[in-house]
Amino acid sequence: MRLVIAKCSVDYVGRLTAHLPPATRLLLVKRDGSVSIHADDRAYKPLNWMSPPCALEEAPGVWRVTNKAGEVLVVTIEEVLHDSSHELGTDPGLVKDGVEAHLQELLAEHPECFGAGLTLIRREYPTAIGPVDLMFRDAAGGCVAVEVKRRGDIDGVEQLTRYLALLNRDPLVAPVRGVFAAQEIKPQARVLAADRGIACVPVDYDELRGIEPTVARLF
């Protein structure tokens, strides 16, 4: 990775044109060939960028970046304050705590989260359009299909809706009701789930793991 801090102006010519007047900015060149221009705000979002594959041509005071579509990013450099390159190596990727697979495992061990009298049939219950995260049987003998998400949005509800439509045509398991479980369920997802007859169950990951909350509760 190459990091350049420079006083520069930037012009983009492509599907539209854009101009950044002279200012001190961070120019970031990654091993994949991407080039991005950053200000000292906006969190991770660059002011302008060129995604790979693209070619960087350097001349005194000018960077010219061209992608395969013929779009051009021209960086006119007035003064270089810093220029360094670093070998970062292969990144192992983000390891998330509380990912869906672990939530699914914990919820399989705690069917009481979805009501009394439930017993687990299996995790990753197979269907022709993909596996249902959890399948339970209730005390009355009916089946309960549970879709587990870390953050529940309308796409997850739609996914569960498709599973239910298929399962309820199977005489071996029908009738099947649905439960949408997530650490956080968006209001739009709740509305859609209610319209589809699907129950929403928010889950507390730390509570499932037996970890005491760090924030005091009234009860």
GUGUKOL-741833 format. One line per 3 residues: number of its first residue (from 1); for each residue x, y, z of N, C-alpha, C. Coordinates in pm, whole numbers. Example, Ala and Ser with C-alpha at 12.3 -4.5 7.8 and 13.67 -1.06 7.14 Angstrom:
BEGIN
1	1319:-569:780:1230:-450:780:1320:-330:780; 1285:-225:708:1367:-106:714:1290:3:787
% end
This chain:
BEGIN
1	85:-119:0:0:0:0:89:124:0; 51:222:-81:126:347:-88:41:460:-31; 100:538:58:32:651:120:104:779:80
4	31:870:18:88:998:-22:0:1110:34; 62:1198:108:-8:1318:154:45:1435:73; -47:1501:2:-2:1605:-91:-106:1715:-102
7	-56:1834:-135:-147:1942:-174:-176:1921:-321; -302:1903:-356:-335:1865:-493:-477:1909:-529; -502:1909:-660:-637:1924:-713:-668:1798:-792
10	-798:1768:-807:-838:1642:-871:-949:1670:-971; -934:1611:-1090:-1037:1623:-1193:-1075:1484:-1241; -1204:1461:-1248:-1256:1332:-1298:-1333:1358:-1427
13	-1303:1277:-1529:-1373:1287:-1657:-1423:1148:-1693; -1555:1135:-1702:-1615:1006:-1735:-1759:1025:-1771; -1848:951:-1701:-1991:967:-1727:-2039:1106:-1687
16	-1961:1170:-1600:-1984:1310:-1563:-1847:1368:-1534; -1842:1497:-1501:-1715:1559:-1465:-1724:1611:-1323; -1610:1609:-1253:-1607:1657:-1115:-1471:1718:-1089
19	-1467:1820:-1005:-1342:1891:-976:-1329:1914:-827; -1212:1881:-774:-1177:1913:-636:-1069:2020:-641; -1093:2138:-585:-992:2244:-588:-873:2208:-499
22	-762:2280:-511:-642:2248:-435:-667:2243:-285; -613:2139:-223:-619:2121:-78:-524:2007:-42; -492:1996:86:-407:1887:132:-492:1762:152
25	-452:1653:87:-533:1530:89:-443:1407:100; -506:1295:134:-438:1166:137:-470:1092:7; -365:1049:-63:-381:967:-184:-343:824:-146
28	-434:732:-171:-416:594:-128:-412:503:-251; -299:432:-269:-284:339:-381:-268:199:-323; -363:110:-355:-358:-26:-300:-298:-124:-400
31	-262:-240:-347:-199:-342:-429:-290:-389:-543; -422:-381:-523:-515:-423:-629:-524:-322:-743; -451:-208:-730:-450:-107:-835:-545:8:-812
34	-630:-2:-711:-725:106:-685:-654:231:-634; -711:346:-669:-659:475:-625:-775:554:-565; -757:607:-446:-863:686:-383:-804:810:-319
37	-887:915:-312:-845:1045:-258:-931:1074:-136; -864:1103:-23:-935:1121:103:-908:1257:165; -1012:1313:229:-997:1430:314:-990:1382:459
40	-968:1474:551:-954:1438:692:-1090:1437:761; -1191:1383:694:-1324:1365:751:-1396:1258:669; -1525:1247:678:-1609:1155:601:-1585:1009:635
43	-1522:981:748:-1494:843:790:-1417:770:681; -1470:658:633:-1397:578:536:-1421:622:392; -1519:706:365:-1559:736:228:-1463:833:160
46	-1407:797:44:-1316:887:-25:-1391:1000:-96; -1317:1107:-127:-1374:1217:-205:-1393:1174:-351; -1299:1097:-400:-1306:1042:-535:-1217:920:-540
49	-1242:832:-638:-1165:709:-644:-1176:648:-783; -1089:551:-808:-1093:473:-930:-1074:327:-889; -1175:246:-918:-1170:105:-880:-1092:25:-984
52	-1030:-85:-942:-956:-169:-1037:-1052:-247:-1128; -1003:-287:-1246:-866:-267:-1295:-848:-126:-1352; -737:-65:-1319:-707:68:-1373:-555:83:-1381
55	-511:182:-1455:-368:204:-1475:-331:342:-1423; -222:347:-1346:-172:472:-1291:-46:512:-1366; -49:630:-1428:68:686:-1495:112:810:-1418
58	238:810:-1379:292:922:-1303:388:1004:-1389; 369:1135:-1388:462:1230:-1449:488:1338:-1344; 592:1417:-1361:620:1522:-1262:498:1611:-1237
61	445:1606:-1114:333:1690:-1076:196:1641:-1120; 188:1527:-1187:57:1481:-1236:46:1329:-1225; -65:1283:-1168:-104:1142:-1173:-223:1131:-1268
64	-218:1032:-1354:-329:1008:-1445:-373:862:-1427; -496:844:-1383:-549:711:-1355:-662:683:-1454; -651:574:-1529:-749:540:-1632:-803:399:-1607
67	-936:383:-1611:-992:249:-1594:-1028:190:-1730; -1079:66:-1730:-1105:-4:-1855:-1218:59:-1935; -1301:142:-1871:-1409:210:-1942:-1364:340:-2006
70	-1236:375:-1985:-1184:499:-2042:-1207:621:-1956; -1259:603:-1836:-1276:715:-1744:-1139:754:-1687; -1121:882:-1662:-988:932:-1623:-998:1014:-1495
73	-904:988:-1407:-889:1067:-1284:-752:1133:-1290; -749:1265:-1291:-623:1339:-1301:-597:1411:-1169; -484:1377:-1107:-445:1440:-981:-326:1532:-1010
76	-346:1660:-991:-240:1759:-1013:-178:1794:-878; -52:1759:-862:14:1770:-732:101:1895:-726; 72:1979:-627:150:2101:-608:267:2079:-512
79	244:1997:-410:348:1973:-310:324:1839:-243; 430:1759:-231:423:1629:-163:477:1645:-21; 394:1611:77:434:1622:217:481:1489:274
82	433:1381:215:471:1248:263:447:1147:152; 538:1051:138:522:945:37:588:818:91; 509:717:124:566:593:177:488:474:125
85	557:360:117:494:235:74:512:130:183; 411:45:200:412:-55:306:355:-186:254; 420:-296:289:370:-428:252:286:-481:369
88	156:-491:348:66:-534:455:47:-685:460; 78:-754:351:56:-898:348:-90:-933:328; -120:-1061:338:-257:-1109:319:-338:-1089:445
91	-451:-1026:432:-536:-1000:547:-625:-1121:574; -636:-1166:700:-718:-1284:730:-867:-1257:724; -906:-1129:714:-1048:-1097:709:-1104:-1073:848
94	-1224:-1018:852:-1289:-982:977:-1353:-1104:1041; -1322:-1126:1167:-1387:-1233:1243:-1489:-1167:1335; -1614:-1191:1311:-1720:-1125:1386:-1766:-1211:1504
97	-1792:-1144:1615:-1849:-1211:1730:-2001:-1209:1716; -2063:-1321:1735:-2209:-1324:1726:-2260:-1334:1585; -2187:-1397:1496:-2234:-1414:1360:-2354:-1507:1359
100	-2422:-1510:1243:-2546:-1584:1234:-2531:-1732:1270; -2418:-1793:1230:-2399:-1935:1258:-2396:-1961:1408; -2331:-1872:1484:-2325:-1892:1629:-2459:-1862:1694
103	-2526:-1759:1645:-2661:-1732:1694:-2753:-1852:1671; -2742:-1909:1552:-2824:-2024:1518:-2797:-2140:1614; -2669:-2162:1643:-2631:-2270:1734:-2688:-2248:1873
106	-2677:-2125:1922:-2728:-2094:2055:-2880:-2106:2062; -2948:-2058:1958:-3094:-2064:1958:-3145:-2207:1945; -3068:-2291:1878:-3105:-2433:1870:-3104:-2496:2009
109	-3016:-2446:2096:-3005:-2498:2233:-3107:-2435:2327; -3173:-2327:2281:-3269:-2256:2366:-3402:-2235:2292; -3473:-2343:2263:-3600:-2328:2190:-3705:-2249:2268
112	-3685:-2235:2399:-3781:-2159:2480:-3787:-2012:2438; -3687:-1966:2364:-3689:-1829:2314:-3809:-1804:2223; -3861:-1912:2162:-3970:-1899:2067:-4103:-1951:2121
115	-4105:-1987:2249:-4228:-2035:2309:-4207:-2167:2380; -4302:-2202:2464:-4292:-2325:2542:-4326:-2446:2456; -4268:-2560:2492:-4304:-2686:2429:-4243:-2714:2294
118	-4140:-2637:2253:-4078:-2660:2123:-3962:-2759:2136; -3951:-2847:2038:-3836:-2937:2030:-3771:-2922:1893; -3639:-2930:1890:-3565:-2911:1766:-3576:-3033:1675
121	-3615:-3010:1551:-3612:-3116:1450:-3472:-3124:1392; -3420:-3011:1343:-3281:-3005:1299:-3243:-2862:1262; -3114:-2837:1262:-3061:-2712:1208:-3040:-2730:1058
124	-3040:-2617:986:-3019:-2620:841:-3112:-2721:774; -3241:-2706:803:-3341:-2798:746:-3346:-2777:594; -3321:-2882:514:-3306:-2863:369:-3439:-2840:298
127	-3437:-2749:202:-3548:-2731:109:-3488:-2716:-31; -3573:-2715:-131:-3526:-2705:-269:-3468:-2568:-300; -3495:-2468:-216:-3446:-2333:-242:-3346:-2287:-136
130	-3298:-2379:-56:-3200:-2345:47:-3244:-2395:184; -3149:-2398:278:-3181:-2451:411:-3249:-2349:502; -3347:-2397:577:-3408:-2317:683:-3316:-2325:804
133	-3288:-2212:866:-3190:-2211:976:-3226:-2310:1086; -3348:-2304:1136:-3391:-2392:1243:-3533:-2441:1217; -3557:-2569:1242:-3693:-2623:1231:-3728:-2691:1363
136	-3838:-2646:1423:-3885:-2700:1550:-4022:-2766:1530; -4060:-2848:1630:-4197:-2900:1637:-4257:-2850:1767; -4381:-2798:1760:-4445:-2746:1880:-4524:-2855:1950
139	-4581:-2820:2066:-4651:-2918:2148:-4773:-2977:2077; -4830:-2903:1981:-4947:-2950:1908:-4909:-3035:1788; -4779:-3052:1763:-4734:-3132:1649:-4706:-3054:1523
142	-4731:-2923:1527:-4702:-2840:1411:-4555:-2804:1402; -4511:-2756:1286:-4371:-2720:1265:-4353:-2569:1272; -4236:-2529:1317:-4201:-2387:1328:-4067:-2368:1257
145	-4067:-2285:1153:-3944:-2254:1079:-3891:-2120:1127; -3763:-2117:1164:-3701:-1996:1219:-3588:-1951:1128; -3593:-1826:1086:-3484:-1764:1010:-3407:-1675:1106
148	-3275:-1692:1113:-3190:-1621:1209:-3101:-1521:1136; -3103:-1397:1182:-3017:-1293:1127:-2954:-1214:1242; -2836:-1157:1215:-2779:-1064:1313:-2860:-935:1313
151	-2887:-882:1194:-2970:-763:1181:-3084:-798:1085; -3203:-787:1132:-3318:-832:1054:-3377:-720:970; -3375:-737:837:-3438:-640:748:-3541:-712:661
154	-3600:-640:567:-3710:-697:489:-3663:-811:399; -3535:-811:360:-3485:-922:277:-3493:-1054:353; -3463:-1050:482:-3473:-1172:563:-3616:-1221:576
157	-3710:-1128:588:-3852:-1167:595:-3896:-1228:463; -3853:-1168:353:-3887:-1224:221:-3830:-1364:205; -3708:-1383:253:-3645:-1515:245:-3727:-1619:321
160	-3767:-1586:443:-3848:-1678:523:-3984:-1702:458; -4041:-1599:398:-4169:-1613:329:-4160:-1719:219; -4051:-1717:143:-4032:-1816:36:-4022:-1957:93
163	-3948:-1971:203:-3937:-2103:266:-4075:-2154:311; -4151:-2067:375:-4282:-2107:426:-4377:-2147:314; -4374:-2073:204:-4461:-2106:90:-4430:-2245:39
166	-4302:-2280:35:-4262:-2412:-14:-4295:-2520:87; -4261:-2498:213:-4283:-2598:316:-4431:-2629:336; -4514:-2528:324:-4658:-2550:347:-4725:-2622:230
169	-4651:-2649:123:-4702:-2734:16:-4656:-2879:33; -4575:-2903:137:-4525:-3037:164:-4613:-3103:270; -4692:-3205:235:-4783:-3267:332:-4712:-3333:450
172	-4581:-3358:437:-4507:-3422:546:-4475:-3327:660; -4474:-3198:633:-4440:-3102:738:-4548:-2997:762; -4635:-2973:666:-4739:-2870:680:-4836:-2910:792
175	-4889:-2812:866:-4866:-2667:850:-4738:-2622:920; -4676:-2518:863:-4553:-2462:917:-4573:-2313:940; -4545:-2267:1061:-4550:-2123:1087:-4409:-2069:1097
178	-4393:-1939:1078:-4260:-1881:1071:-4228:-1788:1185; -4101:-1786:1222:-4049:-1694:1323:-3922:-1629:1267; -3915:-1497:1275:-3798:-1421:1229:-3723:-1374:1352
181	-3601:-1424:1373:-3524:-1394:1493:-3398:-1317:1457; -3370:-1210:1532:-3251:-1130:1506:-3216:-1049:1629; -3088:-1007:1636:-3047:-920:1744:-3115:-783:1734
184	-3134:-740:1611:-3199:-612:1586:-3292:-630:1467; -3419:-593:1483:-3515:-609:1375:-3565:-470:1335; -3546:-435:1210:-3584:-303:1162:-3737:-288:1158
187	-3787:-166:1179:-3932:-145:1179:-4000:-192:1051; -3937:-169:935:-3997:-213:809:-4011:-364:805; -3912:-434:861:-3917:-581:865:-4030:-628:956
190	-4052:-560:1066:-4161:-597:1157:-4297:-582:1089; -4313:-472:1016:-4440:-448:946:-4465:-557:842; -4362:-588:762:-4377:-690:659:-4403:-827:720
193	-4332:-859:828:-4352:-987:894:-4495:-1001:946; -4547:-895:1007:-4684:-899:1058:-4783:-921:944; -4757:-857:830:-4844:-874:713:-4841:-1017:661
196	-4726:-1084:676:-4711:-1222:627:-4748:-1326:732; -4789:-1281:850:-4823:-1376:956:-4702:-1439:1021; -4589:-1370:1018:-4464:-1419:1074:-4436:-1347:1206
199	-4401:-1424:1309:-4369:-1365:1439:-4225:-1314:1438; -4201:-1202:1505:-4067:-1147:1520:-4019:-1166:1664; -3898:-1217:1679:-3843:-1240:1812:-3704:-1178:1819
202	-3688:-1068:1893:-3553:-1014:1914:-3477:-1103:2011; -3348:-1124:1986:-3268:-1211:2071:-3149:-1134:2126; -3112:-1166:2249:-2999:-1103:2316:-2883:-1201:2315
205	-2782:-1170:2237:-2669:-1261:2218:-2596:-1288:2348; -2568:-1182:2425:-2496:-1201:2551:-2576:-1285:2649; -2706:-1261:2654:-2791:-1338:2745:-2791:-1486:2707
208	-2793:-1515:2576:-2788:-1654:2532:-2657:-1720:2573; -2548:-1642:2576:-2418:-1697:2614:-2398:-1698:2765; -2496:-1647:2840:-2485:-1646:2984:-2398:-1537:3039
211	-2381:-1429:2960:-2297:-1316:3004:-2386:-1211:3069; -2348:-1168:3188:-2424:-1067:3258:-2411:-933:3185; -2520:-855:3177:-2512:-724:3110:-2423:-628:3188
214	-2349:-544:3113:-2264:-444:3178:-2341:-319:3215; -2460:-302:3156:-2545:-187:3187:-2650:-229:3288; -2660:-152:3395:-2756:-187:3500:-2899:-182:3449
217	-2981:-278:3494:-3121:-284:3458:-3207:-258:3582; -3326:-205:3560:-3416:-180:3670:-3470:-310:3729; -3494:-409:3640:-3553:-536:3685:-3472:-652:3631
% end
